[in-house]
Every structure is written in structure tokens, then in C-alpha cells.
Amino acid sequence: MITAPLLLALAALVLAAGAEWLHLGRVRSVAALAFGPGGKASLAGRAAPLVRIAALAMLVWGAATLLLLPPVAHRSTVKEVESKERQHLLIVLDVSPSMRLRDAGATAKESRMDRARAVVESILARTAHDKLHISVVAVYNGAKPVVEETRDLEILHNMMDDLPMHYAFPTGKTKLLDGITEAAKIAARWPRDSATLLMISDGDSVPATGMPKLPPSVGGVLVAGVGDPVKGSFIDGRHSRQDGATLRQIATRLGGEYHDGNAKLVPTAMLQRLGTLAVDGSERLPGQRELAMLLVTLGATLLAGLPLLLHFAGSRWNPGPQAGNRRQEGNGRLARSTSPENGQAARAPLVESP
């Protein structure tokens, strides 16, 4: 799949180079007419063949890549999946007010909830959505199930798009273990090793005992932290930052893995190690789809704009009389007519009257 676009782009490059070589021979025969007495094109005119060759190669590679690249994800919105064939992603989402602080992401300007949404979307982009069902448990001072076994990703996007779910809970401390307990109740009825538990939080205090026992249906656990782990922010008179030590402890006690999702998204290798999500394992380079779209746009723009560029800057020779030339010629004629030699020659001899 990767070699086919490269071969097509190489073939287009060779054909375009041959066509430009033939065209160059034709241009040389009329160079004096096209570029003036010197017969030399401008810099834009000399670079035009190379630009055309490169633009055609980029356009062919990008179009072929977009045509052959398999879709990142696909879902079935009509066919019902039997319960024994379903895959489950069970999300325990921290919705406490501290998740609305803006100190997350690579730029430290995203809110923690925005970063949580980016982590979830990156995971969904690499999983087989056809059989994937998503359940979400919101946790703050208690836990509440928000959605169970949905395949509609728009529900998930709307829920994580700055929805103030913390108003549904009484004010207090975040109780992450309550969220795990509620998630275990939901997953108890699912088949064995059919679910992955994903917890996203900025961390909070967790008691040393009382960790809920997960049902056999949960085959993998991933705890992702958001928020700056070093420099925190103040909220309600206290200093809040990502408590990586607590989140790592939760992952260890649940037999799962911890990932700091503040700066980097969850790697594909980590998702594959969980073993319960059908990760898209096709050999697709990171950002290949975006690169193909960029090259298609760039190649088409260059090919479309090149004639306009050559019209205005293809030649340094501008035939025809110019205003400056006409003024210089007029000044020259005036100077010749007023010179002493010409003035004497122009005077008629005087004839004396008889």
C-alpha cells in the first residue's frame, strides 16, 4: 500500500521530466521571440519546469495515497452487534472543577478536560468502532453513569465538550474509587475479557485500602493523567496539579498501566498491550493522511498558479514602446533641435531687399 503511491509518483516524475526536456528544446528555438534579444528567461521562467515536475509528483503521490489508504475508523450505525461479540470501552472520567483548569497540553494553555477529550479521541481513532461500545462513568464527589453501551461518538464528543457535569454532584472531594466501583457494576454483566477500563483524571487522594475488585470482563486497565505534573494551579484555596504518583498507584493496584497524557497521547504499543481493544494495526505512517492532503493541495495550487506567475514574471524582456523610452526620445529630439549647430542650419538665409 505504501509502495504503490511512491511508484506512481516516480512514474509521474519521470514522464514529466521527459516532457519538460522535449518542451525545453522547442522553447530554445523561439527563445529570442519569447525572452527578447538575449534569449534568456527570468528566474521564474527557468524554475518553472522544476516546479511543474515537483508539483505533478506531489499531486500524484497525495491522490494515490488518499485513494489507497484504508479508513482510520469505521462504524456500523444500522447493524446490531450481538452482546457476545461486543467490545467495550469503559471510561471513568473525572469531572471535578479542577479538570477545568487551563494548564494542560504541550502549550500548558488547554483545560484538563480538553486534554482528556484529546486522549479519548486519539484512542478511538485507532480502534475498530464497528463492534466497540462505549460507557462513561462521571466521578467527582461520588459517581454517576452518564451513558452505557453507545456507538454514537457524537454523544461522547458533546459530553466532553466543556459540559459542566460537576454541577450534578455535591461539592466536596474527588472520590476516584467510587467511579471504579460504579464501573465494576456496569461491567459485571459483560463477557470475559471484553472490556477495557480507561480512567482519566488529574489525581486525588486515594485510601490505602478498599480498592474495588474488577469483574472478569475487564481485561485491561489504563490510567491516564492530565494536567501539569510540575507546576500546578490554585483552586478553592488549594494547589492543584496532576498527582502522577496517586494515579500510578491506582493503575498498579488494578493491574494496569499508567500514562502521563498531559504532553503525549497514548502510544499504540500501550493500547496493544492491553489486549482488549482491536487496535488498527495497519502500517500507516504517523500523519500520512494529513501529509497526503497537504501535498495534493500544494501540488494543485502550484500547477494552477504557475501560468499566472509566468505571465507576469516569466520574461525580463517587455517589448513595445514604454513611457520612459518615449520621454527619453522626446528629450533627445528637443536637445538636437535646440543645439547651436542645428539652430544655424535651421535658419533661412536673409535676403536683402533691392
N, C-alpha and C positions, 0 to 999 in steps of 0.2 A: 504493500500500500504506500509505503514511503518512497520506494524507488521509482514507481510509475510517474508521479509528478516530476521528479528530477529528470527522468529520461525524456519526458515530453518537453520540459523546459530546455534541456540541452539540444533537442532536435530543433526547437524553435529558434534557439540562439544560432545554431549552425546555418539554418536556412536564411535567417535574417541577415547574418553576416555575409553570406554569398550574394544575396540580393543587393545589399549595400555596396559590395565590391563591384558588381555589374553597373549599378547606378553611378558609382564614382567615375567609371570610365566614360559614361555618357556626359556627365557634368563637365569633365575636363575638356571635352570637345567644344563646349559652348561657354567656357569659363569667362572669356572676355566679354561676352554679352551679358552674362549673369552677374559678374562681380566687377566689371569695369576693366580698364586697360591693364591693370596689374594681374588680373585673373586669380585673385586670392579672396577667399571668403572670410567673413569675420569669425571671431571666436565661437559665436553661437552656430554659425554655419558649419564650421569644422567639427564641432562637438555633436551636431545633430545625428549623424549616423550611429555614434556610440550610444546616444540617449535612446534612439529607436530600438536598437538591439537589446539593450538592458530592459527597456520598458516592456517589450514583447516577451522576453524571458520571464520577467516578474509576473506579468499578466497570465501567461500560460501556467506557470507553477502554482500561482494562487488559485486560479479557477479549477485546475485539476485536483488540487488538494481539497478544496471545498466540496468538489463533486465526489471524491472517493473517501473522504474522512467519515467514519461512522458517527452517528449522533452521540453526543455525550450522555444523554439520558433519554429515556422514553417511558411513557406510561400508558396504560390502558384505562380509559375512563368508562368503558361500557362493560367489558367482560368482568364478571365477578370471579375473584380468586378464592378457591376453597381454603378453609381455615388451616388445613394441614400443610398447604403449600405456601402460606404467607410468611413473609419476613417482617420483623417488627423492629422499629427504631423507637425506643422508649426514652424520651428526653425529660430529664429533671432540670427545670430552668429556674434559676434564682431570679426573682422579680423584686427583690428588696430595693428601697430607694437608692442604696449605694450603687446599684447597677446603672443608674442614670448619670453618674459622674463621668466627666469627659477627660479621661487620662489614659485611654486605651489606644491600641493600634500602633503602627510604626511611627506615626507622627505625634502620638500622645494627645490627639485632639478629638478622637472618636469617643462616643459614650461606650460604656462597657456593654450595654445591651446591643448597640450597633455591632460591636466586635463579636458578641455571641451570635448574632444573626449571620455574620460573615463566616464564622466557623461552621455553623449548621449548613449554610448554603454550599460551602465547599465540600462538605461530606456528601450532601445529596447529589451534587454534580458528578460524583464518581461512583454512585451506587445504582443498581438496577431497580428502577422505580416501578417496573411492571408488577412486581409482587410485594413491594415494600409498603407497609402500613405504618403510619406514624402516630404515636400517642405522646401527649405532653402533660406533665405534671408541674404546676407552678408552686414554688415554695418561697415562703417568707416567714412570718410568724405562724407556721402551720403549713399545710399542703392541701392543694385542691386540684383535681383532674380538670384539665381545660378541654382537651379533645382526645378521643380514643379511636384508634384504628382508621385514620383517614388517609386517603391517597391524594387529596386535593392540596397541592403545595401552596396555593394562594391563601388558604386558611392559615397555614403556618407563617407565611410571609406577613400577612396582616396582623397576626397575633404578636409577632416580634418587631413590628414596625412602630416602636415607641408607644405601644399600648400600655397605659398606666395600670397594670394588673395589681400593683401593691395596694391599691385602694380597696381591694376585695378582702384584705386581711387586717386584723387589728394591729396597731403599732406595737413593735417590740423587736426582739432579736430574731435573726435568721436561724431557722431550725432545719438544717440540711437533712438530718436523719429522718425527720417527718416526711420529707419528699421521697426518700429512698423507701420508707415503709409503704407509702401510698403507691409507689411504682411497683413494689413487690406484689401488692394485692392485685393490681391490674394484670401483671404478667403471669399470675399463678395459673390461669386457665389456658395458656398457650402451650404448644408442643415444645418438647425438649430442644434446647439449643436453637431456638428460632428467633431470639430477640437479642438486641444489643442495647445496653443501658448507657446513655450519654448524659453526664451531669455537667452543666456549665454554671460556674459561679465565680465570685471573687473571693470566696472563702469566708469562714467564720469559725467560732469556737465549736469544737465537737467533743462530747464527753468521751472518756476513755473506754467506757463500756456501753453496751446497748446497740451495737451495730446490727441493723436488721439482716436477716438471712434471706438471700435472694433465691427465688424458685429455680428449678432445673431449666426452665425455659430461657433464662438469661445466660447466654453462652459467652458474652464478652462485656467488659465494663471499661469505659473511657471517661476519665475526669479531665475536663478542660478548664483551665483558669483564664480569666480575663482581668484586665486592669493592670496598671503599672505595679510590678512587684517590688520596686525600689522606692520610688517617690510617690507617696500617696496624696490623698486629698481629704479635707476636713468636711464632715457632715454630722449634724446633730451633736456638735461639740466633741467629736472623736476623730481620730486619724484612721482613714480607711485606705487600704491598698490590697493588692492580691496576696492572699495568705497561701503561698505555694506549699508551705510545709504541711498545713492542715489538709489541703486538697490532695497532696501526695499520700498523706496518711490514710485518707478515705479510700483512695484507689488501691493502696496496698491491702487494707483490711477487707476490701471487696474482691481481691484477687484480680484487679485490673491494672490499667496503665494511666499515668498522669501525663498531661501535655500542657505546656505553657502556651496558650493560644493567643497571648497578647501581641506578640511580634510575628509569629509564624503560624500558618494554618496547619491542620493535622496532616502529616505526611501519609501518602498512600500505603507505604510499608506498614505503618502502625495500624491502619484500618484492616489490612490483610491479616495481620497477626491476631486481630480479634476473632476472626474466623466465622463470624455470624452475619456479616454483610457481604452481599455479592458485589464486590468492587469491580469496576470496569478495568480489566487488566490488559486492554489493547495497548500496543506500543504507540502511544501518541506523545509526541514531544510536548513539554510544557509551553503553553501559549501558541501551539501550532495553528490552531484555528484563527486566532487573532492576527498572527503574522500573515496568514494567507489573505485575510480580508484587507489588511494594510497594504500588501503588495498588489493586490488586484486594484485597489483604489489608486495607489500611486502610479502603477503602470498605465491605467486608463487615463489618468489625469495628464501624464507626460505625453502620451500619444495624441490626446485631444488638444493640448496646449502648444505642441511643437509647431504646427503650421502658423499659428498666430505669432509665436516668437520669431520664426524665420521671416515672416512678412515685415516685421519692424526692425529686426536686428540681424537678418541673415547676410547682409552685404554692407560693406562700408562705402560703397560707391552709390551716389544718388544722382542719376542722370537728370538732364534738363537744367535750364537756367534757374539760378537761385536769386533771391532778392539781394543778397550780399554781393553776388557777382555782378548783378545789373547796376548796383550803386557804384561798384569799383569801375566798371566800364564807362558809366556816365561821368564819373570824376576824371577818368583818363581823357575822355573826349574834350571835356571842358578845359583841362590843363593844356591840351595840344592847341585848342583854338585861341587861347589867351597868351600863348608864348610869343616872344618878340619876333622870332623868325616867321612864325605863321601869321602874325599880325601884319608884318611888312608884305608878306606875299599876298595877303588877302586884300590889301589896299589897292584901289584902282589908281593908275597914274593921273595926275592932274593935267588937264588940257587948258592952256591959256587961251583966252578969247582973242580974236584978231583985233 
